[in-house]
Amino acid sequence: MSATQDPLISSETDGVDDAALVEKDGLSFSGALGEIEEILAKIEGDEVDIDTLALSLSRAATLLEVCRGKIRRAEHEVEQVSQRLVPAAE
């Protein structure tokens, strides 16, 4: 199976900020995490083709960046909401 046939691998971006592109595609945190788990299952189950291994790992790294960004944004939003709930000290 070639890289273009594997649904877990996207080689269309070639050096462009993949995490930003994935983010624009509207991939949810759970969707990205699920895709990471699929990639890991393929690698752990010896199902990955050695020719696509690097691409699979690159895709997983991109998805991890997306997840980390979503976590940072969620932390920031929770912090903002918490600050609004706590009365300002005078």
Summary of the structure (lengths in Angstrom):
residues: 90
radius of gyration: 17.5
end to end distance: 65.4
largest distance: 65.4
contacts: 203
relative contact order: 0.16
helix: 62%
strand: 0%
